[in-house]
Amino acid sequence: MASLEELIARRDKLEKTRAKGVKTVRFGRDEVTYKSDSEMAVALADLNRQIAASQGRTVRRVRIISNKGA
């Protein structure tokens, strides 16, 4: 399992990459290509859960809001 600092660094990098609209992220030697934005959102949620667990907290509720961009 990765350390807390590594998890936070991965989350921050994934958030920045997602905001740019890029689907490929590199973490050191590892490279991950996501198929969609929703797949990236799932990865972010998982990282947030791991971070919370490392800090002794649990994520009780996740609220996702979206629109069609019309």
C-alpha positions in Angstrom: 0.0 0.0 0.0 1.2 3.5 -0.9 2.0 6.0 1.8 -0.3 8.9 2.6 2.0 11.4 0.8 2.1 9.2 -2.3 -1.7 8.9 -2.3 -2.2 12.6 -2.0 0.3 13.3 -4.8 -1.5 10.8 -7.1 -4.8 12.4 -6.3 -3.5 15.9 -6.9 -1.9 14.9 -10.2 -5.0 13.0 -11.4 -7.2 16.1 -10.5 -4.9 18.4 -12.5 -4.8 16.0 -15.5 -8.6 15.6 -15.4 -9.1 19.4 -15.4 -6.9 19.6 -18.5 -9.0 17.0 -20.3 -6.1 14.6 -20.7 -6.8 10.9 -20.3 -3.2 9.6 -19.6 -1.5 10.1 -16.3 2.1 9.0 -15.3 3.0 8.2 -11.7 6.7 7.5 -11.7 7.2 4.5 -13.9 3.5 3.7 -14.2 1.3 5.1 -16.9 -2.5 4.9 -16.8 -4.8 5.7 -19.7 -8.5 6.2 -18.8 -11.3 5.6 -21.3 -13.6 8.3 -20.0 -14.0 11.1 -17.5 -16.3 8.9 -15.4 -13.5 6.3 -15.1 -11.2 9.1 -13.8 -13.9 10.1 -11.4 -14.1 6.6 -10.0 -10.3 6.5 -9.6 -10.4 9.9 -7.8 -13.1 8.6 -5.4 -11.1 5.5 -4.7 -8.0 7.6 -3.9 -10.0 9.8 -1.6 -11.3 6.7 0.2 -7.7 5.4 0.6 -6.6 8.8 1.9 -9.4 8.9 4.4 -8.7 5.4 5.6 -5.0 6.3 6.0 -6.0 9.2 8.1 -8.4 7.1 10.2 -11.5 8.7 8.7 -14.2 7.2 6.6 -16.1 8.8 3.7 -19.7 8.5 4.6 -21.4 10.2 1.7 -20.3 11.2 -1.8 -22.3 13.7 -3.7 -21.9 14.0 -7.4 -23.4 16.8 -9.3 -23.4 17.1 -13.1 -25.2 18.8 -15.9 -25.3 18.5 -19.7 -23.4 21.8 -20.2 -26.2 23.3 -22.2 
